[in-house]
Amino acid sequence: MRPLLLFLLLASPLCAQLKVGEDAPKFSAGGAMINPPEFARTLEDCKGDVIVIHEWHARDASAGKVPDLQKYWEKHGQNGLMIFTIHRLDFEKIAQVRKIALDRKFTLPICMGGFYDDKNDFFKYKDDGFRTTIIDIDGKVAFYSGKDDFKPVLDRELARIQYPNLGKHTATEAAAKVARGLQKREWGKCLADAEKLLAGELDDETKADLGQLQSRLEGFAQTRLKHIAEWTESRRYDLVMACLERMKDDFKGHKHGEDAKAEIARLKKDKDLKKELKAWEDYDKLRARHEAGEWQTYANALKAFAKAQAGTGAAVFAESDAKRIETEWEEANKK
């Protein structure tokens, strides 16, 4: 079945080569992913920012470009730049690619199942080989090649970004003074300043610009608050605390940041949660010791941890994570 599907995909007109300057095709990162991004999953989610879509395979020369993309991700990722790397072939399953990512310290998003997972839909970016695509801030294809060096074009396009995460790069003078803080990811100050100005008299254009800034940043905050509520319900206090720390830092100078700071302090003082939080600290140490090692050793360590920390959310997760690891590696090693 898979060889037939592979043939059909290769022969499909959807694999026609993209042209620099044309509108970028829609995509969706909705399937199996390693290091999923916090907010973006589609072309529309990334509107106004630079996007890189890089196809690669672990045993192909295309993998050699991923370390360069990782450097860009560490400097600009999710602040004006979105990167989706697509592990196109499934000779290596997700367990093996996850291990490669850990070994090579890849923290950028990796979408699995390029040919076989239609929920990760990047098929319109496919041609006769592995390609790197750069989409500029206007939603146009700025680079499309499997051989040429992408870095000069990426540097050029990143230099065009004025207001990361705003969705546009023009603003009235009054709105621009507020939006400049987006470069430094000062979301709290930007949001507080926008709210203050919007409470007064403004011309329609400035009001629209500041309204867009407010909508985007408030949307990020509400997405995080929704996740925090879900993770609290499932006792994933590791994710709760990490998200609150990001809220505290990104929204400093706004009520969202102050609320996050207060909630962190409350959770740390909650006597009923002390065991839970300590268990998650121990889980993080266990993961640091074993995650990049041999998979069965890691799974066994998780099972032992689950028994030792019985009754905690960390124990429940460790047990389920051990099952996931074993299932993934069984799938990866099927003949």
C-alpha positions in Angstrom: 0.0 0.0 0.0 2.7 2.4 1.0 4.8 2.0 -2.3 1.6 2.7 -4.3 0.9 5.8 -2.2 4.5 7.0 -2.5 4.3 6.6 -6.3 1.0 8.5 -6.5 2.4 11.3 -4.3 5.5 11.6 -6.5 3.4 11.6 -9.6 0.8 14.1 -8.3 0.5 17.6 -9.8 0.6 18.9 -6.2 4.4 18.3 -6.4 4.8 21.0 -9.0 7.8 23.2 -8.3 7.1 26.4 -6.4 8.2 29.7 -7.9 9.9 32.5 -6.0 7.5 35.5 -5.8 4.3 33.5 -5.8 1.9 33.1 -2.9 2.9 30.4 -0.5 0.6 27.4 -0.4 -1.4 26.6 2.7 0.0 24.0 5.1 -1.0 22.4 8.3 1.2 20.9 11.1 -1.5 18.9 12.8 0.0 15.4 13.0 2.8 13.8 14.9 5.4 16.3 15.9 8.6 16.6 18.0 9.1 19.9 19.7 5.7 21.3 18.7 5.6 25.2 18.6 3.6 27.0 21.2 1.1 28.8 19.0 1.6 28.3 15.3 0.3 25.4 13.2 -0.7 26.9 9.9 0.3 29.5 7.3 -2.4 31.8 8.7 -1.0 31.4 12.3 2.4 32.7 11.0 1.0 35.7 9.1 3.5 38.5 9.0 6.5 36.5 10.1 9.2 34.6 8.2 8.6 30.9 7.8 11.1 28.2 6.9 9.9 24.7 5.7 12.8 22.3 5.4 12.5 18.7 4.2 15.1 16.3 5.5 15.9 12.7 6.2 18.2 11.5 8.9 20.4 9.6 6.5 20.4 12.3 3.7 22.7 15.3 3.2 19.6 17.4 3.9 20.1 16.6 7.6 23.3 18.7 7.5 21.2 21.9 7.2 19.2 21.3 10.4 22.0 22.4 12.8 22.1 25.8 10.9 18.3 26.1 11.3 18.6 25.2 15.0 20.9 28.3 15.5 18.3 30.5 13.8 15.6 28.9 16.0 17.6 29.6 19.2 18.0 33.3 18.2 14.7 34.1 16.5 12.3 31.2 17.0 8.6 32.1 17.7 9.6 35.8 17.7 9.3 36.7 14.0 10.5 33.3 12.7 8.7 30.0 12.5 10.5 26.8 11.3 8.9 23.6 10.4 11.3 20.8 9.6 9.7 17.8 7.8 11.2 14.4 8.3 9.9 13.2 4.9 10.5 9.4 4.9 9.5 6.9 7.5 12.5 4.6 7.4 13.1 6.1 10.8 9.9 6.2 12.9 9.2 8.9 15.5 11.1 7.1 18.3 14.3 7.1 16.2 13.9 10.7 15.1 13.2 11.8 18.7 16.4 10.1 19.7 18.3 11.9 16.9 16.8 15.2 18.0 17.9 14.6 21.6 21.4 13.5 20.6 21.9 16.5 18.3 20.1 18.9 20.6 17.5 19.9 18.1 14.7 21.9 19.8 13.1 23.2 16.6 9.8 21.7 15.4 10.0 18.4 13.6 6.9 17.2 11.7 6.8 13.4 11.2 5.2 11.4 8.4 5.8 13.6 5.4 4.4 11.1 3.0 2.1 9.1 5.2 0.6 11.5 7.8 -1.9 13.7 6.0 -2.4 15.7 9.2 1.1 17.1 8.6 0.1 18.5 5.3 3.1 20.1 3.5 2.6 18.2 0.3 2.4 21.4 -1.9 6.0 22.1 -0.9 7.2 18.8 -2.3 9.1 18.4 -5.6 11.6 15.9 -6.9 13.8 16.0 -3.9 14.2 17.5 -0.4 13.7 21.2 -0.5 14.1 24.3 1.7 11.4 26.9 1.4 11.5 30.4 2.8 8.2 32.4 3.0 8.6 36.1 3.5 6.6 38.5 5.7 4.2 39.1 2.8 3.3 35.5 2.5 5.3 35.0 -0.7 7.9 32.3 -1.6 11.3 34.0 -1.2 13.5 30.8 -1.6 12.9 27.3 -2.9 15.9 25.0 -3.4 17.4 21.7 -2.5 21.0 22.7 -3.2 21.5 26.5 -2.7 22.5 28.1 0.5 19.4 29.4 2.2 21.1 31.6 4.8 21.6 34.8 2.8 17.9 34.9 1.9 16.9 34.1 5.4 19.1 36.8 6.9 17.6 39.3 4.4 14.0 38.4 5.2 14.6 38.4 8.9 16.0 42.0 8.6 12.6 43.1 7.2 10.7 42.2 10.3 9.6 45.3 12.2 7.0 43.9 14.6 7.3 40.2 15.4 4.0 38.3 16.0 1.9 41.3 15.1 0.8 39.9 11.7 1.8 43.1 9.8 4.8 45.4 9.5 3.4 48.8 9.0 1.7 51.0 11.7 0.9 54.6 12.4 3.5 56.6 14.3 1.6 56.3 17.6 1.0 52.5 17.2 4.6 52.0 16.1 6.0 53.4 19.4 4.1 50.7 21.2 4.8 47.9 18.7 8.6 48.4 18.8 8.6 46.5 22.1 7.7 43.3 20.2 11.3 43.0 18.9 12.4 42.4 22.5 9.3 40.3 23.2 8.1 42.8 25.8 4.5 41.6 25.4 3.4 42.9 28.8 4.5 46.4 28.3 3.2 46.5 24.7 -0.2 45.2 25.8 -0.4 47.6 28.8 0.6 50.6 26.6 -1.9 49.6 23.9 -4.7 49.2 26.4 -4.0 52.6 27.9 -4.0 54.4 24.5 -7.1 52.6 23.4 -9.0 54.0 26.4 -8.5 57.5 24.9 -9.2 59.3 21.7 -7.4 57.9 18.6 -7.7 58.1 14.9 -9.3 55.1 13.2 -6.0 53.8 11.7 -4.1 53.9 15.0 -7.0 52.3 16.8 -7.0 49.5 14.2 -3.3 48.9 14.6 -3.4 48.9 18.4 -6.5 46.8 18.3 -4.6 44.2 16.3 -1.7 44.2 18.7 -4.0 43.8 21.6 -5.9 41.0 19.9 -2.8 39.1 19.0 -1.1 39.4 22.5 -4.3 38.8 24.4 -4.8 35.7 22.2 -1.4 34.4 23.2 -2.2 35.0 26.9 -5.6 33.3 26.7 -4.1 30.3 24.9 -1.6 29.9 27.7 -4.3 30.3 30.4 -6.3 27.6 28.7 -3.3 25.2 28.7 -2.6 26.0 32.3 -6.2 25.1 33.3 -6.0 21.8 31.3 -2.6 20.9 32.7 -3.8 21.7 36.3 -6.7 19.3 35.7 -4.4 16.6 34.6 -1.9 17.3 37.3 0.9 18.2 34.9 2.4 20.7 37.3 5.7 20.6 35.4 4.0 22.2 32.4 1.9 24.5 34.6 5.0 26.0 36.3 6.9 26.3 33.0 4.0 28.1 31.3 3.6 30.4 34.3 7.3 31.3 34.2 6.9 32.2 30.5 3.8 34.3 31.3 5.7 36.1 34.1 8.6 37.0 31.9 6.8 37.7 28.6 4.0 39.7 30.2 6.1 41.6 32.7 4.5 45.1 33.2 0.9 43.8 32.6 -1.7 42.1 34.9 -1.1 38.8 33.1 2.5 38.8 34.2 1.7 39.9 37.8 -1.0 37.2 38.0 1.5 34.6 36.8 4.0 35.7 39.4 1.5 35.5 42.2 0.3 32.1 41.1 3.8 30.7 41.0 4.3 31.9 44.6 0.9 30.4 45.7 1.7 27.0 44.2 5.1 26.9 45.8 3.5 27.6 49.2 0.6 25.2 48.8 1.3 22.3 51.3 -0.9 19.9 49.4 1.2 20.5 46.2 4.7 20.2 47.8 4.8 16.5 47.1 3.5 16.9 43.6 6.1 19.7 42.7 8.9 17.7 44.3 7.9 14.7 42.2 8.1 16.7 39.0 11.5 18.0 40.0 12.7 14.5 40.4 11.1 13.5 37.2 13.0 16.2 35.3 16.2 15.0 36.9 15.4 11.4 35.8 14.7 12.6 32.3 17.9 14.5 32.1 19.8 11.4 33.1 18.1 8.9 30.8 16.1 10.5 28.0 19.0 10.5 25.5 20.2 7.0 26.5 19.0 3.5 25.6 15.2 3.4 25.3 14.5 0.3 27.4 16.7 1.6 30.2 14.8 4.8 30.2 11.4 3.0 30.1 12.4 0.9 33.1 13.6 3.9 35.0 10.2 5.6 34.4 8.4 2.5 35.7 10.5 2.4 38.8 9.9 6.1 39.3 6.1 5.6 39.0 6.2 3.0 41.8 8.3 5.2 44.0 6.2 8.3 43.5 2.8 6.5 43.5 -0.1 8.9 44.0 1.4 11.8 42.2 0.7 13.3 38.8 4.3 12.7 37.9 3.9 9.0 38.6 0.9 8.7 36.4 2.7 10.5 33.5 5.9 8.5 34.0 3.9 5.2 33.7 2.1 6.4 30.5 5.4 7.8 29.1 7.1 4.4 29.6 4.3 2.7 27.7 4.6 5.3 24.9 8.3 4.7 24.6 7.9 1.0 24.4 5.1 1.2 21.9 7.1 3.7 19.7 10.2 1.5 19.7 8.2 -1.7 19.0 6.7 0.1 16.0 10.1 1.4 14.9 11.6 -2.1 15.0 8.9 -4.0 13.1 10.2 -5.9 10.1 
